[in-house]
Amino acid sequence: MSEETFLLPLPAVVDVIVGRACLSEQDLRLRHYRRKRHAPDQVDELLASGGRDLHQKLKRSRGRLFSRPLVEALIQRCGELTSVAPEEAVEAARAAQMILSMTAERLGKRQLSVEFGGGCAWWDLQGLVRAQLANVRRVQCRWADARQGFDNAYQCLSHGTGDPLAAARVRCLEASLLRDREKYQRALQCLSCAEILYRRLDHQQELARVLLKRAEILDLCDQVRRAIQIQIEAIALIDEDREPAVTLAAFANLAEMYRRGGEAEAAAVVLESSEHYLQDLPAQSRTLLTWRWIRGRVNLALGRLQEARSDLVAAFDGYRAANSSFQFASIGVDLMKLYALEGRTQELVETSGPTLQALRNQDLAAEAVEAIAVLSKALEYQQVGTHLVDQLAELIEKKNLGRERR
């Protein structure tokens, strides 16, 4: 306290101290706002050049990049990149982890409280980073790493603030791993916990994402009618202006549910009603390619072979160009079915090569591997009937290879 303050009468001293405390809080809020505003640009700065020299960039920043808003922005970027660029998502998670570690090493408890709201909040962020990284490992089919990552995330949260929203986010991500490992009931239990919380807090966008995932799992459990009901409820909650890609993907999945339920006409209506969202997305975006793939499947079910061919070829080429073997293999099976129906033997053989090779690289059940072997042998003699392709398509669909993993 300055000498001038001691010279003031007691009421004035109290006013000065309170005023300084208020000013300090205002300064902190202003700094947090500024850092949050600059966080997206700082993410780009950190991840430039493929995320190389992260440690040196952070050291040179002299603490400028040691902030909670930047860590939160990196976690968000990791989530956005997970399904489209997994390696870049890993770099975003690494950057967030590095900031958290360097912050804990360099700053004392008081400064940690200023920057992150306390040590417990720091642990919350650690848990969220580890969960996002585990989700990337899931997309990469590194199952053991993904499982360990989620276990580590829960361990971090056990030291945290007890924030139920943080736990809900981790449970939603873990549900995707459980779904991919075909542990559907456990996945639904994870989602139920998050759904109850989001309904109670009226967090509509988060609730929409939970419902979308729940509908997908129910569809995989062959509860198609219930899945459709929940999918429609979820679509009504999505902010279509803010999230046109999520909206379009939700309509595409709804159409696929109708198709699987034997209602191809209803599926076509759903696709037609969502077509205007295409203008908001890049031509080669994964969501748009998936939408075209679903429309191709619906047209195939309706016997509109020419229209089906146009969409399936576009989706197949798009995913192949993006090196997304997981997706284009499933689309390739649909194209093979189409070519078999049309009697286009040459196109069937040309498509089967990359398609079957991509499928061989997947984690398939024994009967699917056997079906690929039988189909490959038939292709050698150009004696492929639609029943062989249909058999493989059914096995692949059961394995859920066609889903865009999020």
Secondary structure, DSSP 8 states (H G I E B T S, - for coil): --HHHHTS-HHHHHHHHHHHHHHHHHHHHHHHHHHHHHHHHHHHHHHGGGGTTHHHHHHHTTTTT--HHHHHHHHHHHHHHTTT-HHHHHHHHHHHHHHHHHHHHHS-HHHHHHHHSSHHHHHHHHHHHHHHHHHHHHHTT-HHHHHHHHHHHHHHHTTS---HHHHHHHHHHHHHHHHHTT-HHHHHHHHHHHHHHHHHHT-HHHHHHHHHHHHHHHHHTT-HHHHHHHHHHHHHHS-TTT-HHHHHHHHHHHHHHHHHTT-HHHHHHHHHHHGGGGGGS-TT-HHHHHHHHHHHHHHHHTT-HHHHHHHHHHHHHHHHHTT-HHHHHHHHHHHHHHHHHHT-HHHHHHHHHHHHHHHHTS---HHHHHHHHHHHHHHHTT---HHHHHHHHHHHHHHTTTS---
